[in-house]
Amino acid sequence: MPVVPEELKYTDDHEWVRREADGTVTVGITDHAQKQLGDVVFVDLPLRGKNVDAGDAGGTIESVKAASEVFVPVSGEMTAVNEDLAESPEDVNDDPYGAWLFKIKPQAGGSTVKLLSAAEYRKLIEG
């Protein structure tokens, strides 16, 4: 059974989303997603400072099984990317909720994709 922390929000595309105290949003992939992908071998992340729209592809994760896009949950500016993943992409498998991918500063009034609660996400993956 995949781990689904209660304090996070989730997307239908298996990203987790955490609102930080400074208003930024941190994004990663869920435990379920990393299990489906298998051993992650490469992570391609967006450029810092890039403006993105909700639903845009925000990067790619490649595993021994497949490549999968990571989608942006909220419109705004990419303020940080986890550069450690370039050297250690397997961190996504080892700690999917610690190995965040990127951070976004949401734009005022910017659109978001529908975010799910932990209970709603569990229902989606158990479906």
C-alpha positions as CSV (number, residue, x, y, z in Angstrom):
1,M,0.0,0.0,0.0
2,P,1.6,3.3,-1.0
3,V,2.2,6.0,1.6
4,V,-0.1,9.0,1.3
5,P,0.7,11.7,3.9
6,E,-2.4,13.5,5.2
7,E,-0.8,17.0,5.2
8,L,-0.2,17.1,1.5
9,K,-2.5,17.8,-1.5
10,Y,-2.4,15.6,-4.6
11,T,-3.1,15.8,-8.3
12,D,-4.8,13.3,-10.6
13,D,-1.4,13.0,-12.3
14,H,0.3,11.7,-9.1
15,E,2.1,14.8,-8.0
16,W,2.1,15.8,-4.3
17,V,1.8,19.5,-3.5
18,R,2.8,21.3,-0.3
19,R,2.0,25.0,0.5
20,E,5.0,26.5,2.3
21,A,4.9,29.3,5.0
22,D,6.3,31.8,2.5
23,G,3.4,31.1,0.1
24,T,5.4,29.1,-2.4
25,V,4.3,25.6,-3.5
26,T,6.7,22.6,-3.4
27,V,5.9,19.8,-5.9
28,G,7.1,16.2,-6.1
29,I,5.8,12.8,-7.2
30,T,3.9,10.4,-5.0
31,D,5.0,7.1,-3.5
32,H,2.5,5.4,-5.8
33,A,4.0,7.2,-8.9
34,Q,7.6,6.2,-8.1
35,K,6.5,2.6,-7.5
36,Q,4.8,2.5,-10.9
37,L,7.8,4.0,-12.6
38,G,10.4,1.7,-11.1
39,D,14.0,2.7,-10.7
40,V,14.4,6.4,-11.5
41,V,17.6,7.0,-13.6
42,F,17.2,10.6,-14.8
43,V,15.2,13.7,-13.8
44,D,14.9,16.7,-16.2
45,L,13.6,19.8,-14.4
46,P,12.5,23.2,-15.6
47,L,14.6,26.4,-15.5
48,R,14.4,28.6,-12.4
49,G,12.7,31.9,-13.2
50,K,10.5,30.3,-15.9
51,N,6.8,31.3,-15.9
52,V,4.5,28.3,-16.1
53,D,0.8,27.7,-16.3
54,A,-1.2,25.1,-14.4
55,G,-1.3,21.9,-16.3
56,D,2.0,22.5,-18.2
57,A,4.7,19.9,-18.3
58,G,7.1,20.9,-15.6
59,G,9.8,18.3,-16.2
60,T,10.4,14.6,-17.0
61,I,11.3,11.6,-14.9
62,E,12.9,8.7,-16.6
63,S,13.0,5.2,-15.2
64,V,14.2,1.9,-16.4
65,K,10.5,1.2,-17.4
66,A,9.4,4.6,-18.9
67,A,9.6,8.3,-19.1
68,S,6.8,10.3,-17.4
69,E,6.1,14.0,-17.5
70,V,5.5,15.9,-14.2
71,F,2.8,18.5,-14.4
72,V,2.6,22.0,-12.9
73,P,-0.3,22.2,-10.3
74,V,-0.4,26.1,-10.2
75,S,0.4,29.0,-12.5
76,G,3.4,31.0,-11.4
77,E,7.1,31.3,-11.5
78,M,9.6,28.5,-10.9
79,T,11.6,29.7,-8.0
80,A,13.7,26.6,-7.3
81,V,14.5,23.2,-8.7
82,N,16.1,20.3,-6.7
83,E,19.5,20.2,-8.4
84,D,20.6,17.3,-6.2
85,L,18.4,15.0,-8.3
86,A,20.8,15.5,-11.3
87,E,23.4,13.6,-9.3
88,S,21.1,11.3,-7.4
89,P,17.8,10.7,-9.3
90,E,17.3,7.5,-7.2
91,D,16.4,9.8,-4.3
92,V,12.9,9.9,-5.8
93,N,12.6,6.2,-5.2
94,D,14.2,6.3,-1.7
95,D,12.2,9.2,-0.4
96,P,9.5,10.5,-2.7
97,Y,8.1,13.0,-0.2
98,G,11.6,14.3,0.7
99,A,13.0,14.4,-2.9
100,W,10.9,17.4,-4.1
101,L,11.2,18.4,-7.8
102,F,10.5,22.1,-8.0
103,K,9.0,25.1,-6.2
104,I,6.6,27.6,-7.6
105,K,5.7,31.1,-6.5
106,P,2.0,31.2,-7.5
107,Q,0.8,34.3,-9.4
108,A,-2.0,36.3,-7.8
109,G,-5.3,34.9,-9.2
110,G,-3.4,32.2,-11.1
111,S,-5.2,29.1,-12.0
112,T,-4.6,25.7,-10.4
113,V,-5.4,22.2,-11.3
114,K,-7.9,20.4,-9.0
115,L,-6.1,19.3,-5.9
116,L,-7.1,16.2,-4.0
117,S,-7.1,15.5,-0.3
118,A,-5.2,12.5,1.0
119,A,-8.5,10.6,1.3
120,E,-9.5,11.5,-2.3
121,Y,-6.1,10.5,-3.6
122,R,-6.2,7.2,-1.8
123,K,-9.6,6.5,-3.4
124,L,-8.1,7.4,-6.9
125,I,-5.2,5.0,-6.6
126,E,-7.2,2.2,-5.0
127,G,-9.9,2.7,-7.6
